[in-house]
Amino acid sequence: MGMLDRWNLGAKALGVMRWAADVARSIDPEAVLRLAWKVIEIERERRGEPGAMKLSELLQWFTTNYPNAGAVSVVIGYVKAIVDLLNAVGVFAKGAK
């Protein structure tokens, strides 16, 4: 992994942390971890499905579990940051276990 790759990975990780802080502040600190686990679960179980379908499933889960949160844009930003980071490190690449 080259220096530029490490910087990009670090920038993605910082993005996740910033969004996580926004989720903790605007929704609930517990939501940070629950959302991350749900993203991983959906990515694992729905590999190959369009991202919009996976995001729709996640948002349905979110509104069921946090009906009064209302901060959907924060959730979407956080989820996209997590998925970008997971893709950058190849967590869900074909053949990855």
C-alpha positions as CSV (number, residue, x, y, z in Angstrom):
1,M,0.0,0.0,0.0
2,G,1.5,3.3,-1.1
3,M,1.6,6.5,0.9
4,L,-1.3,8.0,-1.2
5,D,-3.4,5.0,-0.5
6,R,-2.7,5.3,3.3
7,W,-3.7,9.0,3.2
8,N,-6.9,8.2,1.3
9,L,-7.7,5.4,3.8
10,G,-7.0,7.7,6.7
11,A,-9.2,10.4,5.2
12,K,-12.1,7.9,4.8
13,A,-11.6,6.8,8.4
14,L,-11.7,10.4,9.6
15,G,-14.9,10.9,7.6
16,V,-16.5,7.9,9.3
17,M,-15.5,9.4,12.7
18,R,-16.9,12.8,11.9
19,W,-20.2,11.3,10.7
20,A,-20.3,9.0,13.8
21,A,-20.0,12.1,16.0
22,D,-22.9,13.7,14.2
23,V,-25.0,10.6,14.6
24,A,-24.2,10.4,18.3
25,R,-25.1,14.1,18.8
26,S,-28.2,14.3,16.7
27,I,-29.7,10.8,17.3
28,D,-28.2,8.7,20.0
29,P,-24.6,7.4,20.9
30,E,-25.9,3.8,20.7
31,A,-27.1,4.4,17.2
32,V,-23.5,4.8,16.0
33,L,-22.7,1.2,16.7
34,R,-26.1,-0.2,15.8
35,L,-26.0,1.5,12.4
36,A,-22.5,0.3,11.7
37,W,-23.4,-3.3,12.5
38,K,-26.6,-3.1,10.4
39,V,-24.5,-1.8,7.5
40,I,-22.1,-4.7,7.8
41,E,-25.0,-7.2,8.1
42,I,-26.8,-5.8,5.0
43,E,-23.6,-5.6,3.0
44,R,-22.8,-9.3,3.8
45,E,-26.3,-10.6,3.2
46,R,-27.2,-8.5,0.1
47,R,-23.9,-8.6,-1.8
48,G,-24.5,-7.9,-5.4
49,E,-27.7,-6.0,-4.9
50,P,-27.9,-2.3,-5.9
51,G,-26.8,0.1,-3.3
52,A,-30.1,2.0,-3.4
53,M,-32.0,-1.2,-2.4
54,K,-29.6,-1.8,0.5
55,L,-29.9,1.8,1.6
56,S,-33.7,1.6,1.5
57,E,-33.6,-1.5,3.7
58,L,-31.3,0.2,6.1
59,L,-33.4,3.4,6.3
60,Q,-36.6,1.2,6.9
61,W,-34.7,-0.5,9.8
62,F,-33.6,2.9,11.1
63,T,-37.0,4.5,11.1
64,T,-38.4,1.4,12.9
65,N,-35.8,1.5,15.6
66,Y,-35.5,5.3,15.9
67,P,-38.9,6.6,15.0
68,N,-38.4,10.1,16.5
69,A,-34.8,10.7,15.2
70,G,-35.7,12.5,12.0
71,A,-32.0,13.0,11.1
72,V,-32.0,10.8,8.0
73,S,-29.5,12.9,6.1
74,V,-27.0,12.3,8.9
75,V,-27.7,8.6,8.7
76,I,-27.2,8.6,5.0
77,G,-23.9,10.4,5.2
78,Y,-22.6,8.1,7.9
79,V,-23.7,5.0,6.0
80,K,-22.0,6.2,2.8
81,A,-18.8,6.9,4.8
82,I,-18.8,3.4,6.3
83,V,-19.4,1.7,3.0
84,D,-16.6,3.8,1.3
85,L,-14.2,2.8,4.1
86,L,-15.2,-0.9,3.9
87,N,-14.8,-0.8,0.1
88,A,-11.4,0.9,0.4
89,V,-10.1,-1.8,2.7
90,G,-11.7,-4.6,0.6
91,V,-13.8,-6.0,3.3
92,F,-16.5,-7.1,0.9
93,A,-14.4,-7.8,-2.1
94,K,-15.1,-11.0,-4.0
95,G,-13.3,-13.8,-2.3
96,A,-12.7,-11.8,1.0
97,K,-13.7,-13.8,4.1
